[in-house]
Amino acid sequence: MLGYLASRLAQTVFVLLGVVTVAFLITNLIPADPARMLAGRQASEETVAGIRSQLGLDKPLYMQYGRYVGGLARGDLGRSYQQRTDIRTLLLSRLPATLQLTAGGIFFELLFGIPLGILAALYAGRALDKVVMVFAFLGVSAPQFALGLILLYVFAYRFALLPLGGYGTPQHLILPALTLAVTGAGWYARVMRGAMIETLQADYIRTGTAKGLARRRVVVKHALRNAVLPVIAMIGLDIGLLMGGVVVVESVFAWPGIGQLAWQAIQVLDIPVIMGTVLLTAFFIVLGNLLADLVYPLVDPRIRYG
Amino acid sequence: MKSLRTCVLGALLLFGAAGAQERGGSIVVTYKDDISTLDPAIGYDWQNFSIIKAMFSGLMDYEPGTAELVPNLATDYTVSDDGKTYTFTLREGVLFHNGRELTAEDVKYSLERTLDPATRSPGQGFYLGIEGAQAFVDGEADAVSGIRVPDPTTVEITLSEPSAPFLHLMALNFSFVVPQEEVERYGEDFGRNPVGTGAFKLREWQLGQRLVIERNPDYFHEGLPHLDEVIYEVGVEPTVALLRLQRGQADILGDGVPPAQFVSLTSNPANEQLIASGSQLQTGYLTLNTNVAPFDNVKVRRAVNMAVNKERVVQLINGRATPATQPLPPLMPGYDDAYTGYAYDPEGAKALLAEAGFPDGFATQLYATNTDPNPRIAQAIQQDLAAVGIDAELRTQAQSTVIAAGGEQGGAPMVWSGGMAWIADYPDPSNFYWPILSCSAATQGGWNWAWYCNEELDAQATAADAMVQPDQAEARVAAWRDIYAQVMDDAPWVPVFNETRYTVHSARLGGPEGAFVDPTHTPVDYEHVYVQ
């Protein structure tokens, strides 16, 4: 197990290095000049050249790459072109908000996804199942931007039950987390339903029912405990999906997280910030995948890592 | 100028009539994007500019709501007979937010800091006309020889050539005075820890969330500002910001009226008191690359000028602009009321194209940024061109990509400027010429996307800018009016419209009418607004 963990962590480093390389190439292939964006329209060619050389942008690409990766190895992510702030400070100031939002998203996904999935499985093929599955389908397909605005309009503007965007209190978290969770809740409901139907057909369930156990006891004690395991394993992968979804949700709800930072940096071609946010997001996706892999053997004892 | 004066008078009357300017109160301003920096030597976007102006001061400023220069940190100035040397007398007893008194050395330090390549100031280029500035930038001198401090309350600035717009540069944020000890203390992070002499000082700044500035009790303009504090909440979508304003949770929409809500908002009479509108120092234009065939033919350029239906473009953006006839916007000195430009005349355009040797039109490309409403405007122009036989392929791309294509010789045959340019840095006619129409700007990476270069006009412009004495002001404006008439004759641009600015504010907010659409403050003049 420890050997497996070590090799996975080593892989992680390579995956992140790959991400850095690809992101570095893409941001540098954009036919636009960050130095000119910074220099402003009054700048002479000399001023632009001066800025370019200060930022090291006049060096060949491989040297810039080497410098960036060298900095990473020392934990130095560089400084923002635009804001001139240390990237680590920027990312750390945004991280808590995104983690909160992701955690809130997962909470709502499970809160809605699991019960709905169970309900659909118990009534499989009947009207209730169909209604739940239609809602799950709608949830999976709902555009987050529109959904967020509708929720804001109804709950924060019309009925003023919750704040109109912003960050700080648990009340602020409810609507963005809910918006983020709608897609995932649909997926969880479908997975939960599938697993539950499969489990309910298993021999030991039939045995339990045959020996006269109450329906509730069979479902909750025997079936649920087994059927919920694939859902739990899904959470790890979900972290990555949510990290991608936060960009839209954060901008609708004025949520000061990583997604918003990334979006603003892309607009002004602030390459060090773009790189930093990509790297951080990739880190969480890789971490989520690792967690998912580590959870699998617990879910299914037949899987073992040597 | 006359209309401008009437405006000022109107504003003053309103100001007097409102009367009840109260002291105190706190307002909330919302923005979609985070505030990038509050370092006056570095800030160069419309968002941080007004906040920087609220926290820092320059030697000169503008009469509120107008484009008229008045001394600010200076109490007075004189110009030498050769027009090259300006001597500023400083106001005494001005304190920085850290309590230290401002001296003439600080003025010199701040200007040299903007020029210093290590600062990477986007404003550096503005100040290279100061004598010795180039040598300082090139590292050949430790100081700028043209900036001298004979005593602690006097600054002398000598230019290489006389330059009428120079005083505007002293009202531009890049010349605002910063205290050396604080800049050195914070280094690269000074932009997050701004210390100036302005009406407000920093209270708190949570990155990506909110910025709070509070009244500077030692501000040198007595009785100002009216407000106790201004709270900036960032990351707020304009649509959500409007909901917050309607709920009483915001006072000013920093990003303006969201386009989708514009019609419903402005058509409701109940909102009349909440919306201020005014002209901006802005022109939206189409550049015709004079280096790319067939736009090297002046007849083709004139034909395109006649082909574009400007009224329809203005309708397309819900009337948030007025059709333009010339490069300068109406508020700018030098704007020619009598000049009518090229009238919309597709038949005439066709005839002119035939005369130029293109009876069947030609194929070309039109570049525009990909943010609304610019793709829609570019499409409208594309249709107008198609109607006279010109087949323009649309290239809607990210802003930085379009800017790069425009700055490439032969890169972009036509560029629609919307979303990128051109709002004046300062209200002087030269500001629409040198950076975007002169030979010196027709360079790789420059902003003269028409690649227009008329050396004869450059000479006339240089001569106009040499008229620095107060009694030459009128002749200078006339000279510039003439220069722009000649530009229109060569037709390197199609001037399409001048944007109107709309500022939405809460009902409790008051101030002189100009304070909400001041041409030199966006979105408002924080010093002069108050809570009723």
Interface residues (C-beta under 8 A of the other chain):
Chain A: I30 P31 A32 D33 R36 M37 L38 A39 G40 R41 Q42 A43 S44 E45 E46 T47 V48 G50 I51 Q54 R79 Q82 Q83 R84 T85 T89 L90 S93 R94 A97 L149 L152 Y153 A156 Y157 A160 L164 G165 G166 Y167 E250 S251 V252 F253 A254 W255 P256 G257 Q260 L261 Q264 Q267 V268 L269
Chain B: K32 D33 D34 S36 T37 D39 I42 Y44 P117 A118 R120 P122 G123 Q124 G125 F126 L128 V137 E188 D189 G191 R192 Q206 L207 G208 Q209 E233 V234 G235 V236 E237 T239 V240 L243 R244 Q246 R247 Q249 A398 Q399 S400 T401 I403 A404 A405 G407 A421 D425 P435 I436 T443 Q444 G445 G446 W447
